[in-house]
Amino acid sequence: MVAPALIMTLAIAIFAGALAVIATERVDRTKVAMVGAALLLVTQTIDQEVAIEAIDWNTLGLLAGMMLIVRLTETTGVYTYLAIRAAQLSGGRPLLVVIALALATGVLSAFLDNLTTVLLMVPITFLLADALDVDPIPLIVIEVMASNIGGTATLIGDPPNILIAGATDLTFGQFIGNLAPIALVVLLLVTGLLYLGYRRRLQVAPEAHERVLELDARRSIEDPDEARRTIPVLLLTIVAFFLHKPLHLEPATVALVGATLMLVVSRQPLSGALAGIEWPTLFFFLSLFVMVGALEHTGFMADVADAVADVTGGDRTAELIGILWTAGIASGVVDNIPFTAAMIPVVEQLTLDNAGDTAYWWALAMGACFGGNLLLISAAANVAAAGLAERAGRPIGFVPFLKAGVPVVLVSLLLSTAYLGVRYL
């Protein structure tokens, strides 16, 4: 029988090796992730049944459903219309364009989920960048960061918050009251910093500015009849996302039902619609869930979580800051869903030892959500945006995203530390 320590070491080595190869960008990330998952299964580091349980089918269903919805609606020209109108309302000024996109993404991510928001916003952003003749990648990176930050603000905005809510009696209002203020501050500051970093790549030529203002947005609607059939379904699906909790429906159910209804009312061929599904992205997610599941199953994630409690030695200030920074860094390297799940028992014990102190939960939520901006694979929204960008022939790149992600996460965690100190210490 193989020793548990050896199994854990193998799981860590395969995950770290896959991450290193992905970082080189010399091999397609989906191939790397699939090889890593296959190695874990072949070496029996993780059982097939456990691997299947580790896959977040809700995320995969949400992705597939929204990919179909976006595919069916983008052919109508509605996204081109929105892109042109956004460019015209901003006057074609880069700073206003960035602010408008970041705020819209952040707000939508707070009340929808950040994955859906990115799937809706990225196609618009490509069209907007084409209209302004600027590089779309900085705009997409800013949107991804804004999505993860905005999702921090509410109970339903990001998976870690949903996990925390399920383990506690914390209400929707408590999440907003405790997390929305810091999320707004971080969003505004990060947006400004990213704009300064990307401003040279966002310069709009005078001729592009004038050309955009002269465009007739209404002429971009290529198929008005198809738009009248599909856009109401899109709007209904968005409303259903707001109401999915009272309706007792999972986000994946909402997305797949919306996609099914849109397929019924649309006159587009089924084969063309299915071609819009990013199958490499779905298989990347599936393989990534298996690799992260192996880390959790072998006990590595629990060991990381337990180390926080041991190192702090019972000091409340050290515990809060330790949870925040450990969650921020670990959630940047490993998917924040299993890490949050591993941390919940630790935080439950700490709150019991401190008379139900809810500050521990807010520290965990801030760290897990903000940490999702570190790597291109740290959060579902990041991977989805990368898949859309790669399909459009404009890959984001692991290292370029990392260069933006490191300072963003550092600033986010420093602001969160100050917020903890002012409000809870």
Secondary structure, DSSP 8 states (H G I E B T S, - for coil): ---HHHHHHHHHHHHHHHHHHHHHTSS-HHHHHHHHHHHHHHTTSS-HHHHHHHS-HHHHHHHHHHHHHHHHHHTTTHHHHHHHHHHHHTTT-HHHHHHHHHHHHHHHHHHS-HHHHHHHHHHHHHHHHHHHT--HHHHHHHHHHHHHHHGGGSTTSSHHHHHHHHHS---HHHHHHHHHHHHHHHHHHHHHHHHHHHGGGG---HHHHHHHHH--GGGG-S-HHHHHHHHHHHHHHHHHHHTTTTTT--HHHHHHHHHHHHHHH--S-HHHHHTTS-HHHHHHHHHHHHHHHHHHHTTHHHHHHHHHHHHHTT-HHHHHHHHHHHHHHHHHHS-HHHHHHHHHHHHHHHHHHTTT-THHHHHHHHHHHHGGGSSTTSSHHHHHHHHHHHHTT----HHHHHHHHHHHHHHHHHHHHHHHHHHT-
